[in-house]
Amino acid sequence: MTQDELKQAVGQAAVDILLPNLQDKSVIGVGTGSTANCFIDALARHKGFFDGAVASSEATAQRLKAHGIPVYDLNSVDSLDYYVDGADEANRHLELIKGGGAALTREKIVAAVAKTFICIADQSKLVDTLGAFPLPVEVIPMARSHVARQIVKLGGDPVYREGCVTDNGNVILDVHNLLITDPRGLEEQLNAIVGVVCNGLFAARPADILLLGTADGVQTLKAPA
Ligand SMILES: O=C[C@H](O)[C@H](O)[C@H](O)COP(=O)(O)O
């Protein structure tokens, strides 16, 4: 199977989990990226069975609307049962690196609200130790150099993502050469740097379910109790 087919398979598998649980009033949290797009396209085939969605990026909002799915402001929604999104890396604790598409902050907000976070990914995203994928950090533009210096003190090599402005008007530093043995600790350390808006480690709020697309079918991984 191609990588695109694996992404379509996990997008459909997420819809299959949601469908029996959807009600007329259900609002679904929707992530960003090529895998999340496969989920959106599969979900759109059932748009009569739920109310609408909350989007984690402008790009996702546009894709949902193009399918005729109503998009709600998160502030107008009382609760979200499900958030479905891709990842750049995942470990077996379902801790993630996200933000390759610069949507990490809104993704982390929607994930924080959702009762169940279903991560969808092809098998190439599963790793033993997070950090081969450069860790995205969203930064207030005027703090870029300060934050970069603090990240160097933590042992990382920050690289400014040229030309990238997030949906929140900020910039991204991609941190290379981190061997992330304590994802939760590093997530906290990065958040404590003044000028950091958010970082792409999802460890304090990992996924609840990881649907992994493999050549043998979709595997379901759950976080160890
Ligand atoms: O900012 C982007 C997101 O975190 C994406 O969910 C992540 O980069 C995975 O994207 P894709 O499914 O395209 O590999």
The ligand as a Gaussian input file, in Angstrom:
#p B3LYP/6-31G(d) Opt

LIG

0 1
 O        0.832000      21.222000      12.199000
 C        0.504000      20.174000      11.652000
 C        0.052000      18.980000      12.336000
 O        0.589000      18.763000      13.593000
 C       -0.058000      17.711000      11.527000
 O       -1.041000      16.956000      12.154000
 C        1.220000      16.911000      11.420000
 O        2.236000      17.716000      10.869000
 C        1.029000      15.643000      10.585000
 O        0.742000      15.992000       9.272000
 P        0.605000      14.898000       8.130000
 O       -0.601000      14.098000       8.428000
 O        0.493000      15.697000       6.857000
 O        1.880000      14.076000       8.143000

